[in-house]
Amino acid sequence: MGIKIGGEIERVNGKEMSYSEFVERYMEKNQPVVLTGLMDDWRACRDWVTDDGNPNLQFFATHFGKSKVQVADCGTREYTDQKRLEMTVGEFVEQWRGDSVQEHCTAPSQAGGSKMLLYLKDWHFVKEYPEYTAYTTPMFFCDDWLNTYLDNYRMHNNPNIYSANNDISCSDYRFVYMGAKGTWTPLHADVFRSYSWSANVCGKKQWLFLSPSQSHLVFDRNMKNSVYNIFDDVSETKFPGFAKAIWFECIQEQNDIIFVPSGWYHQVHNLEDTISINHNWFNANNLRWVWDLLLRDYDEAKEYIEDIKEICDDFEGLCQRNLAANTGMNFNDFLIFLARISFANLIQLQYLSRKNGNHTQNLSPIAQHFTFNLVSIQKIASSISSLQDLTGSHGFYLDFKETLNDPGFIKLCAVLGKTYGTIHMQQNWNFDTKKAWIDDMKDLDVIGTCNSQVCTPKDLVMFILHALAESNGG
C-alpha cells in the first residue's frame, strides 16, 4: 500500500524573519517549516564534518569516544520502537566504519555476517560536554521552558525511576543523532507532545509528516496502537483509516533546520550518512498539548489497573506513579513545574513594573510576553482544578517565599530573563544580584500571604490572578 503525498513543507530563510513573525506564522498555527541560514557559525559544522561533507567519525572517536550512548538497531523492532543497544561512541564509530566489533561491545553479532544498521539516538551531548559549545540555539527556539527547567530541577524525583548512575539520561531533551545512510526512525509524535527542532549538521533526511487533524488515521480500531512503518504493507483490517492519510514530504539538506510542531506524527529516513542536533521543548504556546497528553495517558494508566481499585490502599497514588513511569511526569510534577515557571515569570513582570516606576510599561512586548505566559498557565491550572477527583494531595506543595532562597530557582529566573531580553532585543534586561530580586519580591503583597503556599491547582490559579492584578496596578 503506497502513501499519499499531499504537499511539501515550506522553506524560509531564517535570517529574513523576525521572532514575532515565526511565532505568528508557525508556532501559534502549529505548522512545520524548514529554516535556512541559521547554522553558519556553529562549531559543530566545522569540527563534525570532513572537507567532503561527510561525518568526521575520527573526531568523535578521538574527543568523545568513551561516552556511553544508546544506539538503535534499525532492523529489529522491539515493542513500539527499535531495539536499543548500549555501547561507547568509539565502539559505535568502529561498527559504522565496518571494523571488527570489540569483544566487550554489547551489540550482538548477526547471523550470516550481515551488518546491522545502527543509529545513535538521544545522546545528551550538551549535558555531558557543557564546555564544548557545539552550537547556539536559534532565537526562534529559545523560549524553552522544558530544558531551562531541567537544567535546575528533575521533572520527577523518584529513585525507582531515576538513579545516580543514569543522571545524564534523564536530565534534558537536547540530543545528538548520528546514523549511516539507510538508518531511520519509526512513525511517532514527540515526547510530551512538545515542539521539536532538528538541525542537519551534515547529510540528508527524508521526513514524512501527518497533520494532527489526521493522526487518528494511523491508529487501530481501538485507538491503542499506531502504525510502526508507513512504508510497510499496512493491514487495512487492523488500520482501516491508514489509506486515507495525506502526508507532507520534506527533504532536509545539510544546514537545514526543521521546526516540528506539537502532535504532528512523523517518520524520518537518513538518505545519506547524517549527523543532526535535536531539541524537544515547550512553552506557553503549546502547553495545552502537554496537558492533553498527560490527561490521556493518565486515563489509560487508570484503566489498565482498574480491576485492583477496590483492593488498593492508594489507587490514585499508584496511577500517578505509573503515569510518571510511562510519560516522564505525573500531575504533581506538572503542577510544581507550572508553579515554578509562573513564579519566575511573575518576578520578571514585577521587576519590569518596579524598574519603570509605573504600570504603563506593561504594554511593552516583553511585558505582554510575561503576561501571556502567566495567563496560559492559569488556564491550564483551571482545567486541572476542574477535575475534582484528580486534585487530591499526592506530594504537590510549593512555598513561594521559600523558593526565593532556592539557588536553582534564582538561576532559572536569570536564564528566563536573559532569554526574553534577547527575544525582545532588550540586551540590558538582567538582574545584577540575587538580593535585588528578593528585595523587590518581598514588596509584592501576594508574598507572605496564605496564597504564597500552593498545594492545589486552585491555589495556583488564585496566586496568578492575584499577582497579575497587583502587577497591573489593580
Buried (B, 14 or more C-beta within 10 A) or exposed (E): EEBEEBEEBBBBEBEEBEBEEBBEBBBEEBBBBBBBBBBEEBEBBEBBBEEEEBBBBEBBBEBBBEBBBBBBBBBBEEEEEBBBBEBBBBBBBBBBEEEEBEEEBEBEEEEEEEEBBBBBBBBBBBBBBEEEEBBEBBBBBBBBBBBBBBBBBBBBEEEEBBEEEEEBBBBBBBBBBBBBEBBBBBBBBBBBBBBBBBBBBBBBBBBBBBBBEBBEBBBBEEEEEBBBEBBEEBEEEEBEBBEEBBBBBBEBBBBBBBBBBBBBBBBBBBBBBBBBBBBBBBBBBBBBBBBBBBBEBBEBBBEEEEEEEEEEEEBBBBBBBBBBBEBBBBBBBBBBBBBBBBBBBBBBBBBBBBEEEEBEBBEBEBBEBBBBBBEBBBBBBBBBBEEEEBBEEBEBBBEBEEBBEBEEBBBBBBBBBBBBBBBBEBEEBEBEEBEEBBEBBEEBEBBEEEBBBBBBBBBBBBBBBBBBEBBEEE
